[in-house]
Amino acid sequence: MDNYGKRVFLQALIDRKAQLFGPTAAPGAEKDRLWREVFEDCVNKKCIGLRDVDHLRKTTWQNLQRRAKDKYERNRRGDGNAHLNEIDNMVINIIGTNFVNSSPDHSFSFGLTDDIDIKPSMSSENIDPDGDSCLLPTSRKRSYRDTPESSAFVNFTNPLLDFDTSNILLQALQQQQQQQEEKDRQNRDDTCEPTESDEEEQLKLRKLRAEVRKLEAEADKIRAEADSENQRNRLLQLDIELKELQVLKLRKEMGIVKNGRLE
């Protein structure tokens, strides 16, 4: 799934966050229906790389969480190479940041339930430093552990209730997002698959360019013919003037011209 598809998918989850996750989540059958709605949203908006609801829910969603959590943890520990991009921040918006506790009975502050592995797999294969390439299967596991430092640093509560967070953390996340968006604008990822609308626009653009080249060629041809015609007309005019001069010369010789006039 390309970045466009990820944004559409995550926005659909954000729109249904209260119903899908947390203490207010819908029961099993209703939750399944909501996931089908999410999948249908992605289909209707022409996302690339879709398979089915289960793959979107249990593979794509899991991998997006694992990558975002790993980058968040590395960034929290001061790893300068771990930058959260727009996709990662959308995931964090959904799952919150209290995922450092590895207890199997622990509920995240943003309310993840059965749709997330509390001990997610992490590996170099499924973590993209730039955060925009395809997600690959995991090969080893690492558990997140709650520490006094992390508990003091992370101060999120359920967004559906009273929201309280560290201003420093919020400002840091916003600054990172702005920096990443600016970086993305300056250096677009060429490996992302184009959307269908992009391909249609490119096709229209190529057709218009071909039409412009055709019209320019026709204009050049007409201009060349006109120049050639003008050249012929100038030569004919010079020929006429030459003949008139010859006639005038002959009449002078014959004494027909008197006082500068023709008789």
Backbone torsions as a table, in degrees:
resi	resn	phi	psi	omega
1	MET	NA	131.7	-179.2
2	ASP	-82.3	179.0	-175.5
3	ASN	-62.6	-36.7	177.6
4	TYR	-60.2	-46.8	180.0
5	GLY	-62.4	-39.9	179.1
6	LYS	-62.9	-41.5	179.9
7	ARG	-63.8	-43.9	179.0
8	VAL	-61.3	-46.4	-178.6
9	PHE	-61.1	-49.2	-177.0
10	LEU	-68.0	-35.4	177.4
11	GLN	-64.9	-36.5	176.7
12	ALA	-63.6	-37.8	176.6
13	LEU	-67.9	-41.6	179.1
14	ILE	-60.4	-40.6	180.0
15	ASP	-63.5	-24.8	-177.4
16	ARG	-116.6	19.5	-172.5
17	LYS	-57.7	-44.4	-177.2
18	ALA	-64.4	-30.5	-177.8
19	GLN	-87.1	-25.5	-176.4
20	LEU	-92.7	-31.5	-171.7
21	PHE	-128.9	157.9	171.0
22	GLY	85.1	-173.9	-175.3
23	PRO	-65.7	-20.7	-180.0
24	THR	-96.9	11.8	-176.2
25	ALA	-63.6	149.0	179.6
26	ALA	-71.6	158.7	176.3
27	PRO	-66.3	173.1	-170.1
28	GLY	-52.4	-52.6	-176.9
29	ALA	-64.1	-41.4	179.0
30	GLU	-66.9	-37.6	178.5
31	LYS	-65.0	-40.5	176.5
32	ASP	-59.7	-40.3	179.4
33	ARG	-65.0	-39.9	179.1
34	LEU	-64.8	-38.6	177.3
35	TRP	-65.5	-35.7	175.7
36	ARG	-65.1	-36.3	175.9
37	GLU	-62.9	-42.3	178.1
38	VAL	-60.0	-46.5	179.3
39	PHE	-61.0	-43.0	-179.7
40	GLU	-65.3	-35.2	174.8
41	ASP	-58.9	-45.0	-179.7
42	CYS	-64.4	-40.6	179.0
43	VAL	-64.8	-46.6	-177.4
44	ASN	-64.0	-28.5	-180.0
45	LYS	-96.7	16.8	170.8
46	LYS	58.9	44.6	174.6
47	CYS	-71.7	145.6	-177.8
48	ILE	-96.1	145.3	173.8
49	GLY	87.5	14.7	179.2
50	LEU	-76.5	145.3	174.8
51	ARG	-116.4	-71.2	178.2
52	ASP	-156.9	179.4	-176.6
53	VAL	-63.3	-44.0	-177.4
54	ASP	-62.5	-42.2	179.7
55	HIS	-65.0	-41.1	178.9
56	LEU	-63.7	-39.8	-175.1
57	ARG	-79.1	-41.8	-170.0
58	LYS	-105.0	-9.6	177.7
59	THR	-117.6	-61.4	-178.8
60	THR	-60.1	-48.3	-178.2
61	TRP	-65.5	-41.7	178.0
62	GLN	-60.6	-47.4	-176.8
63	ASN	-65.0	-40.3	177.8
64	LEU	-61.7	-40.1	178.2
65	GLN	-65.3	-45.7	-177.5
66	ARG	-60.6	-43.3	-179.2
67	ARG	-66.4	-45.2	-178.6
68	ALA	-63.8	-41.9	-179.3
69	LYS	-66.7	-40.5	179.6
70	ASP	-64.0	-44.3	-179.8
71	LYS	-67.0	-37.3	177.9
72	TYR	-63.8	-44.6	-179.9
73	GLU	-63.5	-45.0	179.8
74	ARG	-65.0	-38.9	177.3
75	ASN	-64.6	-39.8	179.0
76	ARG	-64.0	-32.4	179.4
77	ARG	-83.3	-0.1	176.4
78	GLY	94.0	17.2	176.9
79	ASP	-74.9	109.9	-176.3
80	GLY	-66.3	-15.7	-179.4
81	ASN	-88.7	-5.5	-176.6
82	ALA	-98.6	91.0	179.6
83	HIS	-104.8	128.2	177.0
84	LEU	-80.8	123.5	177.6
85	ASN	-95.7	-171.4	-177.1
86	GLU	-59.9	-41.9	-179.5
87	ILE	-62.4	-46.7	-179.7
88	ASP	-60.5	-42.1	-179.0
89	ASN	-66.9	-32.9	175.6
90	MET	-65.9	-39.5	177.3
91	VAL	-63.7	-45.8	179.3
92	ILE	-61.1	-36.0	176.6
93	ASN	-57.9	-36.0	-177.8
94	ILE	-81.0	-47.3	-171.1
95	ILE	-93.3	-13.3	-175.6
96	GLY	76.8	-167.2	-177.1
97	THR	-124.0	2.2	179.8
98	ASN	-87.0	47.4	179.0
99	PHE	-101.3	12.2	179.5
100	VAL	-74.9	-19.3	179.2
101	ASN	-79.4	123.9	-175.4
102	SER	-97.1	7.5	179.3
103	SER	-62.7	134.5	-179.7
104	PRO	-61.5	-24.9	-178.3
105	ASP	-93.4	2.6	-175.8
106	HIS	-75.6	134.8	174.1
107	SER	-105.8	130.6	179.4
108	PHE	-66.1	153.7	-176.9
109	SER	-64.5	-25.8	177.6
110	PHE	-94.7	6.8	165.7
111	GLY	82.7	42.9	173.1
112	LEU	-74.1	142.4	-179.2
113	THR	-119.5	-123.8	-173.7
114	ASP	-75.2	-3.0	-175.8
115	ASP	-90.9	9.6	-179.5
116	ILE	-141.3	139.3	174.8
117	ASP	-81.2	120.9	-177.2
118	ILE	-63.7	-29.1	176.3
119	LYS	-113.2	80.7	-173.0
120	PRO	-71.7	151.0	177.3
121	SER	-78.9	138.7	177.7
122	MET	-131.3	137.6	174.9
123	SER	-158.4	163.9	177.2
124	SER	-64.9	-20.5	-179.0
125	GLU	-73.5	-31.6	-173.5
126	ASN	-108.8	7.1	178.0
127	ILE	-113.7	116.8	-179.7
128	ASP	-96.7	118.4	-178.9
129	PRO	-56.0	-33.2	-179.7
130	ASP	-87.0	-15.3	173.4
131	GLY	78.7	9.1	-174.1
132	ASP	-124.1	-4.7	-176.5
133	SER	-88.6	-179.7	-175.9
134	CYS	-68.3	151.5	179.8
135	LEU	-89.5	134.6	-176.9
136	LEU	-113.9	162.2	-179.4
137	PRO	-60.9	155.0	179.6
138	THR	-91.8	160.3	-178.1
139	SER	-131.4	-15.5	177.5
140	ARG	-146.0	164.9	-174.9
141	LYS	-117.4	151.5	173.9
142	ARG	-143.5	131.5	-177.9
143	SER	-94.7	140.9	173.0
144	TYR	-85.0	138.8	-178.1
145	ARG	-123.2	141.1	178.1
146	ASP	-79.8	134.3	178.2
147	THR	-129.9	159.8	176.4
148	PRO	-57.5	-37.5	-179.4
149	GLU	-64.6	-44.5	-178.0
150	SER	-68.5	-36.6	179.4
151	SER	-65.8	-35.7	179.4
152	ALA	-73.5	-32.9	-176.2
153	PHE	-78.7	-41.6	-176.3
154	VAL	-92.9	124.0	-174.7
155	ASN	-140.5	57.5	178.1
156	PHE	-101.1	149.1	171.0
157	THR	-125.8	178.6	-178.7
158	ASN	-61.3	123.3	-177.6
159	PRO	-66.4	-16.9	179.0
160	LEU	-79.1	-16.8	177.5
161	LEU	-106.8	-143.2	178.2
162	ASP	-77.0	129.6	-177.4
163	PHE	-101.7	128.0	-179.2
164	ASP	-142.3	121.9	-178.6
165	THR	-144.5	159.2	179.1
166	SER	-68.0	128.5	178.5
167	ASN	-62.6	-35.0	-179.9
168	ILE	-63.9	-46.1	179.6
169	LEU	-63.9	-44.3	-178.7
170	LEU	-62.2	-44.6	179.0
171	GLN	-64.1	-38.8	179.2
172	ALA	-64.1	-42.8	178.8
173	LEU	-64.3	-42.3	179.2
174	GLN	-64.3	-41.6	179.2
175	GLN	-64.9	-41.6	177.5
176	GLN	-62.0	-42.1	-179.3
177	GLN	-64.0	-43.1	178.8
178	GLN	-62.8	-43.0	178.9
179	GLN	-63.1	-42.0	-179.6
180	GLN	-67.4	-40.0	178.4
181	GLU	-62.6	-40.7	177.7
182	GLU	-64.7	-41.0	178.0
183	LYS	-63.8	-40.4	179.0
184	ASP	-64.2	-38.4	179.2
185	ARG	-66.3	-36.8	-177.9
186	GLN	-77.8	-29.6	-175.9
187	ASN	-138.1	84.8	-179.4
188	ARG	-67.8	145.3	179.3
189	ASP	-78.4	110.8	-177.1
190	ASP	-73.2	-13.1	-176.9
191	THR	-82.4	-12.5	-179.1
192	CYS	-68.9	139.1	179.4
193	GLU	-72.1	136.5	178.3
194	PRO	-69.6	147.8	175.8
195	THR	-78.7	165.8	-178.8
196	GLU	-61.3	-38.6	179.6
197	SER	-65.6	-36.3	176.6
198	ASP	-62.7	-43.4	179.9
199	GLU	-63.7	-39.8	178.1
200	GLU	-64.0	-41.6	178.9
201	GLU	-64.2	-41.1	178.5
202	GLN	-63.9	-39.7	178.7
203	LEU	-63.9	-44.7	177.6
204	LYS	-61.0	-41.1	-179.2
205	LEU	-64.2	-41.9	178.5
206	ARG	-63.8	-39.7	178.7
207	LYS	-64.3	-42.8	179.2
208	LEU	-64.4	-40.3	178.3
209	ARG	-64.3	-40.0	178.0
210	ALA	-63.8	-39.8	178.9
211	GLU	-66.0	-39.8	177.7
212	VAL	-62.4	-45.2	179.3
213	ARG	-62.2	-38.4	179.2
214	LYS	-63.9	-46.6	179.8
215	LEU	-65.2	-38.3	177.8
216	GLU	-64.1	-39.9	178.4
217	ALA	-64.4	-42.3	178.4
218	GLU	-64.1	-39.9	178.4
219	ALA	-64.2	-41.2	177.8
220	ASP	-62.7	-38.9	179.5
221	LYS	-64.5	-46.2	179.1
222	ILE	-63.0	-40.9	179.4
223	ARG	-62.8	-41.7	179.2
224	ALA	-64.5	-41.8	178.6
225	GLU	-64.2	-40.2	178.9
226	ALA	-64.7	-42.0	178.0
227	ASP	-62.2	-40.7	179.2
228	SER	-65.0	-41.5	178.7
229	GLU	-64.8	-41.6	177.8
230	ASN	-63.0	-38.9	178.5
231	GLN	-63.5	-42.8	177.8
232	ARG	-63.1	-40.9	179.1
233	ASN	-63.5	-39.3	178.2
234	ARG	-65.0	-40.4	178.6
235	LEU	-64.5	-41.0	178.1
236	LEU	-63.9	-40.7	179.3
237	GLN	-64.3	-41.1	177.4
238	LEU	-64.1	-38.2	179.5
239	ASP	-64.8	-41.0	178.4
240	ILE	-63.8	-45.7	179.7
241	GLU	-61.8	-37.7	178.2
242	LEU	-63.6	-43.4	179.0
243	LYS	-62.3	-41.7	179.7
244	GLU	-63.2	-40.2	177.4
245	LEU	-63.4	-40.1	178.5
246	GLN	-63.8	-41.0	178.2
247	VAL	-62.8	-45.1	180.0
248	LEU	-60.7	-40.3	179.5
249	LYS	-63.9	-43.2	-179.5
250	LEU	-65.5	-39.3	-179.9
251	ARG	-67.4	-35.3	175.5
252	LYS	-61.6	-43.0	-179.3
253	GLU	-64.8	-29.6	-179.0
254	MET	-85.1	-1.8	178.8
255	GLY	75.7	18.0	-178.4
256	ILE	-80.5	-29.0	-177.1
257	VAL	-85.7	122.0	177.3
258	LYS	-130.5	137.1	178.9
259	ASN	54.3	33.0	176.7
260	GLY	75.2	10.7	-180.0
261	ARG	-120.4	152.5	175.2
262	LEU	-88.5	132.4	177.4
263	GLU	-109.9	NA	NA
